[in-house]
């Protein structure tokens, strides 16, 4: 099991993601997402909770089921880090990437 917390910024829709790979299907992963964001909640209701990790993670940026859904159903907000965070959680759970924190920091100069 891999668990991440995504702090997306000013919206304060902190999101928790838990990914767990299947014991039966090599690339299958179950994802549970808890978010205050109505758009993310709706996306998970529509897409469900079981995904092929390769179809989520081994695609070009902006592709895969989460980004395809967001293209037509999310409000305009390209900088939202939640979709990337869900993808990173799945990557780490399926050992397609190492577990390492990522962040975006604003620097005032």
LINCORSUL-V757285 format. One record per helix or strand of 2 or more residues. SS is the DSSP state (helix for helix, strand for strand). FROM is the first residue (numbers start at 1). TO is the last residue. If there is no record, write none. Layout:
# LINCORSUL-V757285
<<SS,FROM,TO> <SS,FROM,TO>>
This chain:
# LINCORSUL-V757285
<<strand,2,6> <strand,15,21> <strand,28,35> <helix,38,47> <strand,50,52> <helix,53,57> <helix,65,73> <helix,82,93>>
